[in-house]
Amino acid sequence: METTLTDHIIEVFSTCPVPGGVGRREFVQKVVDVARWSEEAGCKGILVYADNSLIDPWMLCQIILENTQQLCPLPAIQPVYMHPYTVAKSVTTLGYLYGRRICLNMIAGGFTNDLIALNDTTPHDKRYARLIEYTIIIKELLAGKSAVSRDGEFYKVDKLHLTPPLDRNLFPGIFVSGSSDAGLAAARAIGATAVKYPKPAGEEINVPNDGIDYGIRVGVITRETDQEAWRVARERFPEDRKGQLTQQLAMKTSDSVWHKQLSGLDEQAASSPYWLVPFHNYKTFCPYLVGSYDRIAKEVVRYVEAGYKTFILDIPPTQEELTHIGLAFKQSLRPAVV
């Protein structure tokens, strides 16, 4: 969904499901369903995860493109998985075949054990330096530069040319994690939207005026009243001791700055819509906002006023849930032309 608040343009993305113990046909149908729900709700795009345990994100992008009309896939791009030329070739191929735009969520790392399995021992901040080189090559190829050459610390290419050329109207939006100093520096270097896992809205300071856009990754559960929203939230995400132990183990095997930041946050006061139980119980990887349409709308406005223009929502369990979220956004935000 794309909306305006005064002079702000707000973009909302949903998230693609992960396999998670369901059969092949059921999973594929769920991907199709969530993509269609997201488009009908007015979402601009849909995040597609990537790690060693998941389905290849490019294959999922193709399923999404084949089953929607305008929704923009946002696959996670890990440099260890493929050469930057392969990424650019995939983007321009999808553009050529479907006439559709995708966005790119550039990720520098992942779970430590995944990286070790791939023999990637690059330190955290160095991975962001590598990501800058990687993304610049992709952007130059997609921009139609006749011969891309780079003699960098991590990548060397010589007079590299991309065919078929990408339609300029399909040039991808670029996203990167902005939770660490290295991530923010990378976002500025490549002109990406810096996405973070937010603190409660009242604790977020205004983003710097540094020429890039900022976004947040957050789940939302909302209903007409606070009481009903919290009832749904606790039913969906009950306390789970096994999940808590899994989350603690995941924290030990990750050098992710955002993971450690969220793990270090305590639950907020009962009067706050900010909720970390799903994260602490290893049910999801982002904080949640829980409350009435009016309460959530006010929180959204506070984040927007702090400078966050992109909202990436958690995986929607049902179409109805996206409808409820849309009502909360429209409580204070008036629709604009997409």
Sequence and secondary structure as in RCSB ss.txt:
>XXXX:A:sequence
METTLTDHIIEVFSTCPVPGGVGRREFVQKVVDVARWSEEAGCKGILVYADNSLIDPWMLCQIILENTQQLCPLP
AIQPVYMHPYTVAKSVTTLGYLYGRRICLNMIAGGFTNDLIALNDTTPHDKRYARLIEYTIIIKELLAGKSAVSR
DGEFYKVDKLHLTPPLDRNLFPGIFVSGSSDAGLAAARAIGATAVKYPKPAGEEINVPNDGIDYGIRVGVITRET
DQEAWRVARERFPEDRKGQLTQQLAMKTSDSVWHKQLSGLDEQAASSPYWLVPFHNYKTFCPYLVGSYDRIAKEV
VRYVEAGYKTFILDIPPTQEELTHIGLAFKQSLRPAVV
>XXXX:A:secstr
 EEEETTEEEEEEEE    TT  HHHHHHHHHHHHHHHHHTT SEEEE  STTS  HHHHHHHHHHT SS EEEE
EE TTTS HHHHHHHHHHHHHHH     EEE    BHHHHHHTT    HHHHHHHHHHHHHHHHHHHTT SSEEE
E SS EEEEE  SS   GGG   EEEE SSHHHHHHHHHHT EEEE    GGG      SSS EEEE EEEEESS
HHHHHHHHHHHS   HHHHHHHHHHHHTB  HHHHHHHT     TT SEE HHHHTTS SS EEEEEHHHHHHHH
HHHHHTTEEEEE    SSHHHHHHHHHHHHHH EE   
